Amino acid sequence: MTRLAPFPGVGFCARLRNSDAAIAHLADHFLDAEARGKAGHGLSRVDWLETLSWIDPAARPRRELHEQEYERWDGNGALGYLTLAAIVDAQLAAPPVHARVIVASNCFPTGMLGWYVRRLADRGLVAALTATSPARLAHPAGGEPLAGTNPLAIAIPSSDDTPLVADVSMGAVTYGDVLAGAASKEELVPFGGEQAHKAFALAIGLQLVVDALAGEGYGAVLVVARPETDPVPALRARAGGVHLPGDR
């Protein structure tokens, strides 16, 4: 992974300089987002991190419970990016026999969720990940925001070495788009136009799944499993060259 060499003077990242692994994770995350055309999750995030005064650059996430089918983690003051990176590293070091649910509390911000599930799929694991954020989506009929943009990322490994990765926010735009100047806060509404109630329902459902499992604050829920079959190559063949989720 690429080190964050271009940003030695940036406050938050500079305070991480004694942690090469943390710097490498952030650099890889931001630069991968830029390469995929997702500027809202790329370098525009670096200055924003400096505004998160409650994040402790020296903190490390803590695994509180480790069972074969279930793990529970606490961000423990660490950046959400680094909490999810640590969780992914732990799953790759000791994959489940069949499947595992991992719950993370105090996990924010988390960035581009596709980055994490892609790492798992590259190593042969099926993965689905969601995470909550400040309430930014209101009901399509109006009212106060009730749910975060609550993305859902799904990755399926493939024998052709190119996993399928779907990573979708429930918002018509992401908060990252607002940070990058590509959208306004007024555009933060459930996607779908006249069918926006469907995205709103998904946002609320994902919000409550994470809230029920992770508790108060922002959290994340990851499911990892070993695949029984290899469906992606056949799908690619049927697609006949159509761009599929996660393709460059």
C-alpha angles and dihedrals in degrees: 000000000000119000119234092250096144092064109050094135099048109112105231096037091045089057088055092057092110091060110067092178093055092047091048093051092051093045093050091047096050096042093047089052090051091049090052093051094252098129091165089069095038136073092329086076095063097077091040091060089063089064093060097091094172093063114099110213090202095052123107126203116251128218105219100178130024121185131151094256101025141039132180123201135185119209086216093201095312125130111273091235089061094044092056091042090054091048092051091048090052092051092049091049092051112015120195120265088232113340140340137194116214121193122194124192126193088026114148144170101019105171124199105007092196088069092065099043091046090059089053094046091049086062095048104267130127109228140184122184136179132174137185131231138178112312106271106146121080127191111280087245090058137252132119121330110272105177142029122247083264104192123209119211124189126183129187119190120229137200088228088068092242111101121204108244122186115186116174132170117210089228127089083233131011128242085245088063088056091049090049091051092244095115141017128242088248088066091060096106132125111283122246107069107224088008094052091120087076094057089043090053091051091047092051092045093051091044092056095043090057094040091051094050104032101034128215121359127026120324147160137227123206128186119195127181142166111251121240095200140021106238102157101079091054091049091051090051092052091045090061097210097322112148108259127200112287096016116134 
